[in-house]
C-alpha cells in the first residue's frame, strides 16, 4: 500500500535497498543491511533523501528494534519509522515506547554527532488512528537520548503538552 502511494507521487523509490554502511550482527564478516524502502528525488542513486523502516505488531524485541534503529542512524539520510498495530490497549504504546527508548540507549555511539530527523508514525488499524511525530537529532549522544526519552514519554498518549510534537489523526 505504501509503495502504491509512492507510485502517485513525485518520489522515486527502491524496496529492500542495500545500505551504504556495513553491519556485523552475526558471524565474522560485515555485510550490507537492507532498508525496507528508500526514497530518491531522481533516478540517480546519489539522490537518496530518506529511508523507511516498516514495522508491525507490538511484541517486537528490543534487540530487533536496536538493529533497525542502528541502520536508521548510521545511514546518512532522514528516516520514517512506520509502525502498524492492529489494535492497542492501555499498555501497548507505553510498552513499545519503552522498548524504543531502551533500544536507543544501546546506540550512544551511533547517536553521537549525528544530525538527522526521524518521523515516527504509529498506525492503529482498528482505532483508525495515526500518531505522528518528527524527532530532530543532533548534538552529543546524552542530549539526544534526553530528547528521545521526552518524545517517547507515554504521558503524551493521554495528554498532549504544548510542544510535545505528536499529532494524532483519527478517521471520521
BAVEX-164825 format. One record per residue: residue number from 1; residue in three letters; x, y, z of N, C-alpha, C in turn. Coordinates in nm, 3 decimals. Layout:
[vexza NUM; ALA; [X; Y; Z]; [X; Y; Z]; [X; Y; Z]]
...
//
This chain:
[vexza 1; UNK; [0.083; -0.118; 0.000]; [0.000; 0.000; 0.000]; [0.088; 0.126; 0.000]]
[vexza 2; UNK; [0.195; 0.121; 0.080]; [0.287; 0.235; 0.089]; [0.347; 0.265; -0.050]]
[vexza 3; UNK; [0.395; 0.161; -0.115]; [0.455; 0.179; -0.248]; [0.352; 0.224; -0.350]]
[vexza 4; UNK; [0.229; 0.181; -0.336]; [0.123; 0.227; -0.427]; [0.105; 0.378; -0.414]]
[vexza 5; UNK; [0.112; 0.430; -0.292]; [0.104; 0.575; -0.273]; [0.222; 0.645; -0.340]]
[vexza 6; UNK; [0.340; 0.584; -0.328]; [0.459; 0.644; -0.390]; [0.448; 0.647; -0.542]]
[vexza 7; UNK; [0.378; 0.551; -0.598]; [0.359; 0.547; -0.744]; [0.289; 0.674; -0.794]]
[vexza 8; UNK; [0.210; 0.735; -0.709]; [0.133; 0.854; -0.747]; [0.194; 0.981; -0.691]]
[vexza 9; UNK; [0.322; 0.975; -0.657]; [0.392; 1.091; -0.602]; [0.509; 1.127; -0.693]]
[vexza 10; UNK; [0.582; 1.229; -0.656]; [0.699; 1.269; -0.734]; [0.826; 1.194; -0.689]]
[vexza 11; UNK; [0.814; 1.106; -0.589]; [0.930; 1.033; -0.538]; [0.963; 0.912; -0.624]]
[vexza 12; UNK; [1.090; 0.883; -0.633]; [1.139; 0.756; -0.686]; [1.171; 0.671; -0.564]]
[vexza 13; UNK; [1.161; 0.539; -0.578]; [1.185; 0.456; -0.460]; [1.244; 0.322; -0.499]]
[vexza 14; UNK; [1.304; 0.259; -0.400]; [1.350; 0.121; -0.416]; [1.308; 0.044; -0.291]]
[vexza 15; UNK; [1.288; -0.086; -0.307]; [1.243; -0.172; -0.199]; [1.358; -0.266; -0.162]]
[vexza 16; UNK; [1.373; -0.290; -0.032]; [1.482; -0.375; 0.019]; [1.616; -0.326; -0.035]]
[vexza 17; UNK; [1.637; -0.197; -0.019]; [1.757; -0.131; -0.069]; [1.878; -0.168; 0.016]]
[vexza 18; UNK; [1.991; -0.199; -0.047]; [2.113; -0.225; 0.030]; [2.158; -0.097; 0.101]]
[vexza 19; UNK; [2.206; -0.111; 0.223]; [2.256; 0.004; 0.296]; [2.394; 0.042; 0.244]]
[vexza 20; UNK; [2.433; 0.164; 0.266]; [2.567; 0.210; 0.230]; [2.667; 0.156; 0.333]]
[vexza 21; UNK; [2.631; 0.166; 0.459]; [2.716; 0.116; 0.567]; [2.707; -0.037; 0.573]]
[vexza 22; UNK; [2.810; -0.099; 0.631]; [2.805; -0.243; 0.656]; [2.783; -0.266; 0.804]]
[vexza 23; UNK; [2.726; -0.382; 0.836]; [2.688; -0.416; 0.973]; [2.732; -0.558; 1.002]]
[vexza 24; UNK; [2.771; -0.580; 1.126]; [2.810; -0.714; 1.166]; [2.722; -0.755; 1.282]]
[vexza 25; UNK; [2.607; -0.812; 1.250]; [2.513; -0.856; 1.353]; [2.549; -0.996; 1.402]]
[vexza 26; UNK; [2.578; -1.085; 1.311]; [2.617; -1.222; 1.342]; [2.737; -1.257; 1.256]]
[vexza 27; UNK; [2.813; -1.356; 1.296]; [2.925; -1.402; 1.215]; [3.045; -1.311; 1.224]]
[vexza 28; UNK; [3.139; -1.329; 1.131]; [3.265; -1.255; 1.135]; [3.281; -1.153; 1.024]]
[vexza 29; UNK; [3.187; -1.147; 0.932]; [3.202; -1.062; 0.815]; [3.096; -0.952; 0.814]]
[vexza 30; UNK; [3.139; -0.825; 0.812]; [3.040; -0.716; 0.797]; [2.973; -0.725; 0.660]]
[vexza 31; UNK; [2.843; -0.698; 0.659]; [2.765; -0.705; 0.535]; [2.672; -0.585; 0.528]]
[vexza 32; UNK; [2.627; -0.554; 0.406]; [2.523; -0.451; 0.391]; [2.395; -0.502; 0.454]]
[vexza 33; UNK; [2.320; -0.409; 0.510]; [2.187; -0.442; 0.558]; [2.087; -0.412; 0.447]]
[vexza 34; UNK; [1.962; -0.415; 0.481]; [1.856; -0.382; 0.386]; [1.762; -0.282; 0.452]]
[vexza 35; UNK; [1.728; -0.181; 0.376]; [1.629; -0.084; 0.419]; [1.498; -0.119; 0.349]]
[vexza 36; UNK; [1.387; -0.117; 0.422]; [1.259; -0.158; 0.364]; [1.226; -0.080; 0.237]]
[vexza 37; UNK; [1.233; 0.052; 0.246]; [1.206; 0.137; 0.130]; [1.301; 0.257; 0.139]]
[vexza 38; UNK; [1.359; 0.295; 0.026]; [1.440; 0.417; 0.018]; [1.374; 0.511; -0.080]]
[vexza 39; UNK; [1.375; 0.640; -0.046]; [1.314; 0.744; -0.130]; [1.422; 0.828; -0.195]]
[vexza 40; UNK; [1.404; 0.858; -0.324]; [1.500; 0.935; -0.402]; [1.429; 1.052; -0.469]]
[vexza 41; UNK; [1.502; 1.162; -0.488]; [1.443; 1.277; -0.557]; [1.455; 1.263; -0.709]]
[vexza 42; UNK; [1.540; 1.171; -0.757]; [1.553; 1.146; -0.900]; [1.591; 0.999; -0.919]]
[vexza 43; UNK; [1.617; 0.959; -1.039]; [1.657; 0.821; -1.066]; [1.802; 0.792; -1.025]]
[vexza 44; UNK; [1.876; 0.893; -0.993]; [2.017; 0.876; -0.957]; [2.030; 0.819; -0.815]]
[vexza 45; UNK; [2.113; 0.718; -0.798]; [2.131; 0.658; -0.664]; [2.181; 0.758; -0.559]]
[vexza 46; UNK; [2.255; 0.861; -0.602]; [2.307; 0.958; -0.506]; [2.202; 1.063; -0.465]]
[vexza 47; UNK; [2.078; 1.048; -0.513]; [1.972; 1.142; -0.476]; [1.885; 1.089; -0.362]]
[vexza 48; UNK; [1.935; 0.988; -0.290]; [1.857; 0.932; -0.179]; [1.830; 1.041; -0.075]]
[vexza 49; UNK; [1.705; 1.051; -0.032]; [1.664; 1.153; 0.065]; [1.615; 1.095; 0.197]]
[vexza 50; UNK; [1.565; 0.972; 0.194]; [1.512; 0.916; 0.319]; [1.504; 0.764; 0.309]]
[vexza 51; UNK; [1.512; 0.702; 0.424]; [1.490; 0.557; 0.435]; [1.365; 0.536; 0.518]]
[vexza 52; UNK; [1.292; 0.431; 0.486]; [1.168; 0.398; 0.556]; [1.184; 0.258; 0.617]]
[vexza 53; UNK; [1.160; 0.249; 0.747]; [1.155; 0.120; 0.815]; [1.010; 0.090; 0.846]]
[vexza 54; UNK; [0.961; -0.022; 0.798]; [0.823; -0.064; 0.821]; [0.821; -0.171; 0.928]]
[vexza 55; UNK; [0.743; -0.150; 1.031]; [0.731; -0.245; 1.142]; [0.585; -0.279; 1.162]]
[vexza 56; UNK; [0.562; -0.394; 1.225]; [0.424; -0.434; 1.256]; [0.423; -0.505; 1.390]]
[vexza 57; UNK; [0.314; -0.490; 1.461]; [0.286; -0.558; 1.588]; [0.364; -0.496; 1.703]]
[vexza 58; UNK; [0.314; -0.517; 1.821]; [0.375; -0.458; 1.940]; [0.475; -0.547; 2.009]]
[vexza 59; UNK; [0.475; -0.676; 1.980]; [0.560; -0.770; 2.052]; [0.700; -0.782; 1.997]]
[vexza 60; UNK; [0.760; -0.672; 1.954]; [0.895; -0.677; 1.899]; [0.997; -0.672; 2.012]]
[vexza 61; UNK; [1.109; -0.739; 1.992]; [1.215; -0.744; 2.092]; [1.302; -0.618; 2.083]]
[vexza 62; UNK; [1.359; -0.579; 2.194]; [1.448; -0.462; 2.198]; [1.563; -0.479; 2.100]]
[vexza 63; UNK; [1.620; -0.598; 2.092]; [1.733; -0.620; 2.001]; [1.692; -0.601; 1.855]]
[vexza 64; UNK; [1.574; -0.644; 1.818]; [1.526; -0.621; 1.682]; [1.510; -0.473; 1.653]]
[vexza 65; UNK; [1.457; -0.399; 1.750]; [1.444; -0.254; 1.734]; [1.581; -0.189; 1.725]]
[vexza 66; UNK; [1.674; -0.234; 1.809]; [1.809; -0.177; 1.810]; [1.875; -0.193; 1.674]]
[vexza 67; UNK; [1.865; -0.311; 1.614]; [1.927; -0.336; 1.483]; [1.871; -0.241; 1.377]]
[vexza 68; UNK; [1.740; -0.224; 1.375]; [1.679; -0.137; 1.274]; [1.710; 0.010; 1.303]]
[vexza 69; UNK; [1.712; 0.048; 1.430]; [1.747; 0.187; 1.463]; [1.893; 0.216; 1.431]]
[vexza 70; UNK; [1.980; 0.117; 1.447]; [2.120; 0.136; 1.410]; [2.131; 0.169; 1.262]]
[vexza 71; UNK; [2.058; 0.096; 1.178]; [2.057; 0.125; 1.034]; [2.007; 0.267; 1.009]]
[vexza 72; UNK; [1.899; 0.304; 1.075]; [1.840; 0.436; 1.057]; [1.943; 0.544; 1.093]]
[vexza 73; UNK; [2.014; 0.525; 1.202]; [2.108; 0.627; 1.248]; [2.236; 0.633; 1.166]]
[vexza 74; UNK; [2.286; 0.520; 1.123]; [2.415; 0.518; 1.053]; [2.406; 0.557; 0.906]]
[vexza 75; UNK; [2.292; 0.536; 0.844]; [2.277; 0.580; 0.706]; [2.260; 0.732; 0.709]]
[vexza 76; UNK; [2.315; 0.799; 0.612]; [2.325; 0.945; 0.617]; [2.205; 1.016; 0.553]]
[vexza 77; UNK; [2.084; 0.974; 0.590]; [1.962; 1.038; 0.540]; [1.857; 1.039; 0.651]]
[vexza 78; UNK; [1.753; 1.119; 0.631]; [1.642; 1.120; 0.726]; [1.566; 0.989; 0.715]]
[vexza 79; UNK; [1.477; 0.965; 0.811]; [1.408; 0.836; 0.814]; [1.262; 0.851; 0.855]]
[vexza 80; UNK; [1.184; 0.754; 0.811]; [1.046; 0.736; 0.856]; [1.039; 0.599; 0.922]]
[vexza 81; UNK; [0.993; 0.595; 1.046]; [0.969; 0.471; 1.119]; [0.817; 0.455; 1.119]]
[vexza 82; UNK; [0.765; 0.366; 1.036]; [0.621; 0.347; 1.022]; [0.584; 0.214; 1.086]]
[vexza 83; UNK; [0.513; 0.222; 1.198]; [0.482; 0.104; 1.278]; [0.331; 0.080; 1.278]]
[vexza 84; UNK; [0.288; -0.032; 1.223]; [0.147; -0.066; 1.215]; [0.109; -0.161; 1.328]]
[vexza 85; UNK; [0.001; -0.127; 1.396]; [-0.052; -0.209; 1.504]; [-0.198; -0.239; 1.472]]
[vexza 86; UNK; [-0.237; -0.364; 1.488]; [-0.375; -0.398; 1.459]; [-0.470; -0.327; 1.556]]
[vexza 87; UNK; [-0.437; -0.332; 1.684]; [-0.517; -0.266; 1.786]; [-0.426; -0.236; 1.903]]
[vexza 88; UNK; [-0.473; -0.155; 1.994]; [-0.396; -0.124; 2.114]; [-0.486; -0.131; 2.236]]
[vexza 89; UNK; [-0.421; -0.153; 2.350]; [-0.489; -0.134; 2.478]; [-0.405; -0.032; 2.554]]
[vexza 90; UNK; [-0.434; -0.014; 2.681]; [-0.365; 0.086; 2.761]; [-0.213; 0.067; 2.767]]
[vexza 91; UNK; [-0.168; -0.057; 2.753]; [-0.027; -0.084; 2.769]; [0.054; -0.095; 2.641]]
[vexza 92; UNK; [-0.012; -0.104; 2.526]; [0.060; -0.132; 2.402]; [0.162; -0.024; 2.367]]
[vexza 93; UNK; [0.116; 0.099; 2.349]; [0.209; 0.205; 2.309]; [0.309; 0.239; 2.419]]
[vexza 94; UNK; [0.268; 0.248; 2.548]; [0.371; 0.272; 2.650]; [0.481; 0.164; 2.652]]
[vexza 95; UNK; [0.443; 0.039; 2.632]; [0.543; -0.069; 2.627]; [0.632; -0.054; 2.505]]
[vexza 96; UNK; [0.574; -0.024; 2.391]; [0.652; -0.005; 2.269]; [0.744; 0.116; 2.281]]
[vexza 97; UNK; [0.695; 0.225; 2.338]; [0.779; 0.343; 2.359]; [0.897; 0.309; 2.451]]
[vexza 98; UNK; [0.872; 0.234; 2.557]; [0.980; 0.196; 2.649]; [1.085; 0.111; 2.577]]
[vexza 99; UNK; [1.041; 0.018; 2.493]; [1.136; -0.064; 2.417]; [1.219; 0.022; 2.321]]
[vexza 100; UNK; [1.155; 0.118; 2.257]; [1.228; 0.207; 2.167]; [1.331; 0.290; 2.244]]
[vexza 101; UNK; [1.291; 0.343; 2.360]; [1.387; 0.418; 2.443]; [1.504; 0.330; 2.484]]
[vexza 102; UNK; [1.476; 0.205; 2.525]; [1.582; 0.112; 2.564]; [1.673; 0.079; 2.446]]
[vexza 103; UNK; [1.615; 0.063; 2.328]; [1.695; 0.033; 2.209]; [1.785; 0.151; 2.173]]
[vexza 104; UNK; [1.731; 0.272; 2.178]; [1.812; 0.391; 2.151]; [1.927; 0.403; 2.253]]
[vexza 105; UNK; [1.901; 0.369; 2.378]; [2.003; 0.380; 2.482]; [2.124; 0.292; 2.452]]
[vexza 106; UNK; [2.106; 0.187; 2.374]; [2.216; 0.098; 2.336]; [2.294; 0.151; 2.216]]
[vexza 107; UNK; [2.256; 0.267; 2.165]; [2.315; 0.319; 2.041]; [2.383; 0.454; 2.061]]
[vexza 108; UNK; [2.442; 0.476; 2.177]; [2.504; 0.606; 2.202]; [2.615; 0.638; 2.102]]
[vexza 109; UNK; [2.692; 0.540; 2.060]; [2.798; 0.564; 1.960]; [2.737; 0.608; 1.827]]
[vexza 110; UNK; [2.627; 0.548; 1.788]; [2.562; 0.582; 1.662]; [2.491; 0.717; 1.670]]
[vexza 111; UNK; [2.449; 0.757; 1.790]; [2.382; 0.885; 1.808]; [2.479; 1.002; 1.809]]
[vexza 112; UNK; [2.598; 0.981; 1.863]; [2.694; 1.090; 1.884]; [2.726; 1.163; 1.755]]
[vexza 113; UNK; [2.699; 1.294; 1.756]; [2.734; 1.377; 1.643]; [2.649; 1.361; 1.519]]
[vexza 114; UNK; [2.549; 1.277; 1.522]; [2.463; 1.258; 1.405]; [2.358; 1.369; 1.401]]
[vexza 115; UNK; [2.326; 1.413; 1.282]; [2.222; 1.513; 1.265]; [2.127; 1.464; 1.158]]
[vexza 116; UNK; [2.006; 1.436; 1.197]; [1.904; 1.389; 1.104]; [1.768; 1.398; 1.173]]
[vexza 117; UNK; [1.666; 1.370; 1.097]; [1.530; 1.366; 1.151]; [1.473; 1.226; 1.132]]
[vexza 118; UNK; [1.396; 1.186; 1.230]; [1.322; 1.061; 1.221]; [1.176; 1.095; 1.244]]
[vexza 119; UNK; [1.093; 1.059; 1.149]; [0.949; 1.074; 1.166]; [0.898; 0.940; 1.220]]
[vexza 120; UNK; [0.834; 0.945; 1.336]; [0.772; 0.826; 1.393]; [0.624; 0.830; 1.359]]
[vexza 121; UNK; [0.574; 0.720; 1.303]; [0.433; 0.708; 1.270]; [0.383; 0.575; 1.327]]
[vexza 122; UNK; [0.282; 0.581; 1.410]; [0.221; 0.461; 1.467]; [0.077; 0.458; 1.418]]
[vexza 123; UNK; [0.046; 0.358; 1.337]; [-0.085; 0.344; 1.277]; [-0.160; 0.232; 1.349]]
[vexza 124; UNK; [-0.273; 0.267; 1.411]; [-0.355; 0.169; 1.483]; [-0.478; 0.142; 1.397]]
[vexza 125; UNK; [-0.480; 0.025; 1.336]; [-0.582; -0.006; 1.235]; [-0.724; -0.005; 1.291]]
[vexza 126; UNK; [-0.751; -0.081; 1.396]; [-0.889; -0.092; 1.446]; [-0.941; 0.040; 1.501]]
[vexza 127; UNK; [-0.853; 0.122; 1.554]; [-0.895; 0.251; 1.609]; [-0.895; 0.361; 1.503]]
[vexza 128; UNK; [-0.839; 0.327; 1.385]; [-0.827; 0.422; 1.275]; [-0.758; 0.550; 1.321]]
[vexza 129; UNK; [-0.641; 0.531; 1.385]; [-0.561; 0.641; 1.435]; [-0.422; 0.637; 1.374]]
[vexza 130; UNK; [-0.365; 0.755; 1.358]; [-0.226; 0.768; 1.317]; [-0.160; 0.870; 1.408]]
[vexza 131; UNK; [-0.059; 0.826; 1.480]; [0.019; 0.912; 1.568]; [0.146; 0.949; 1.495]]
[vexza 132; UNK; [0.174; 1.078; 1.483]; [0.291; 1.126; 1.409]; [0.374; 1.221; 1.494]]
[vexza 133; UNK; [0.506; 1.209; 1.480]; [0.596; 1.300; 1.548]; [0.729; 1.299; 1.474]]
[vexza 134; UNK; [0.787; 1.417; 1.454]; [0.919; 1.428; 1.394]; [1.019; 1.459; 1.504]]
[vexza 135; UNK; [1.122; 1.378; 1.511]; [1.226; 1.395; 1.611]; [1.354; 1.438; 1.540]]
[vexza 136; UNK; [1.400; 1.559; 1.569]; [1.525; 1.609; 1.512]; [1.639; 1.571; 1.605]]
[vexza 137; UNK; [1.736; 1.502; 1.551]; [1.850; 1.457; 1.631]; [1.975; 1.534; 1.589]]
[vexza 138; UNK; [2.048; 1.582; 1.687]; [2.177; 1.645; 1.664]; [2.244; 1.666; 1.800]]
[vexza 139; UNK; [2.375; 1.674; 1.798]; [2.449; 1.701; 1.920]; [2.499; 1.575; 1.987]]
[vexza 140; UNK; [2.548; 1.592; 2.111]; [2.603; 1.478; 2.185]; [2.498; 1.371; 2.214]]
[vexza 141; UNK; [2.542; 1.248; 2.226]; [2.451; 1.135; 2.247]; [2.365; 1.153; 2.371]]
[vexza 142; UNK; [2.423; 1.202; 2.481]; [2.345; 1.214; 2.604]; [2.230; 1.314; 2.589]]
[vexza 143; UNK; [2.253; 1.423; 2.515]; [2.145; 1.520; 2.490]; [2.038; 1.459; 2.400]]
[vexza 144; UNK; [2.081; 1.383; 2.300]; [1.986; 1.320; 2.210]; [1.901; 1.218; 2.283]]
[vexza 145; UNK; [1.962; 1.141; 2.372]; [1.886; 1.042; 2.450]; [1.782; 1.109; 2.537]]
[vexza 146; UNK; [1.812; 1.227; 2.591]; [1.713; 1.301; 2.669]; [1.597; 1.345; 2.580]]
[vexza 147; UNK; [1.625; 1.393; 2.459]; [1.518; 1.433; 2.367]; [1.434; 1.313; 2.325]]
[vexza 148; UNK; [1.499; 1.200; 2.303]; [1.427; 1.078; 2.265]; [1.336; 1.034; 2.379]]
[vexza 149; UNK; [1.388; 1.035; 2.501]; [1.307; 0.995; 2.618]; [1.188; 1.087; 2.634]]
[vexza 150; UNK; [1.208; 1.217; 2.614]; [1.097; 1.312; 2.626]; [0.994; 1.288; 2.516]]
[vexza 151; UNK; [1.039; 1.265; 2.393]; [0.946; 1.244; 2.281]; [0.867; 1.115; 2.298]]
[vexza 152; UNK; [0.932; 1.012; 2.350]; [0.867; 0.881; 2.366]; [0.815; 0.860; 2.509]]
[vexza 153; UNK; [0.777; 0.968; 2.572]; [0.718; 0.963; 2.706]; [0.571; 0.922; 2.692]]
[vexza 154; UNK; [0.530; 0.810; 2.754]; [0.391; 0.765; 2.739]; [0.288; 0.863; 2.793]]
[vexza 155; UNK; [0.329; 0.961; 2.872]; [0.234; 1.062; 2.920]; [0.174; 1.138; 2.802]]
[vexza 156; UNK; [0.246; 1.148; 2.690]; [0.193; 1.216; 2.571]; [0.073; 1.144; 2.512]]
[vexza 157; UNK; [0.056; 1.017; 2.547]; [-0.055; 0.940; 2.493]; [-0.188; 0.979; 2.558]]
[vexza 158; UNK; [-0.179; 1.035; 2.676]; [-0.300; 1.074; 2.749]; [-0.328; 1.221; 2.732]]
[vexza 159; UNK; [-0.224; 1.302; 2.742]; [-0.240; 1.447; 2.734]; [-0.125; 1.503; 2.651]]
[vexza 160; UNK; [-0.158; 1.584; 2.555]; [-0.057; 1.643; 2.469]; [-0.008; 1.774; 2.530]]
[vexza 161; UNK; [0.111; 1.775; 2.592]; [0.162; 1.903; 2.643]; [0.201; 1.994; 2.528]]
[vexza 162; UNK; [0.200; 2.126; 2.551]; [0.241; 2.218; 2.443]; [0.380; 2.182; 2.394]]
[vexza 163; UNK; [0.395; 2.174; 2.263]; [0.526; 2.146; 2.205]; [0.569; 2.000; 2.212]]
[vexza 164; UNK; [0.478; 1.911; 2.249]; [0.515; 1.769; 2.260]; [0.556; 1.713; 2.125]]
[vexza 165; UNK; [0.502; 1.771; 2.019]; [0.541; 1.728; 1.886]; [0.455; 1.620; 1.825]]
[vexza 166; UNK; [0.369; 1.556; 1.902]; [0.284; 1.449; 1.849]; [0.157; 1.508; 1.790]]
[vexza 167; UNK; [0.118; 1.457; 1.675]; [-0.014; 1.490; 1.622]; [-0.088; 1.357; 1.605]]
[vexza 168; UNK; [-0.216; 1.361; 1.636]; [-0.298; 1.239; 1.627]; [-0.407; 1.265; 1.524]]
[vexza 169; UNK; [-0.415; 1.174; 1.430]; [-0.516; 1.184; 1.326]; [-0.611; 1.067; 1.341]]
[vexza 170; UNK; [-0.740; 1.099; 1.350]; [-0.842; 0.994; 1.362]; [-0.938; 1.005; 1.246]]
[vexza 171; UNK; [-0.979; 0.890; 1.197]; [-1.075; 0.890; 1.086]; [-1.212; 0.932; 1.137]]
[vexza 172; UNK; [-1.277; 1.014; 1.058]; [-1.414; 1.049; 1.091]; [-1.434; 1.179; 1.154]]
//
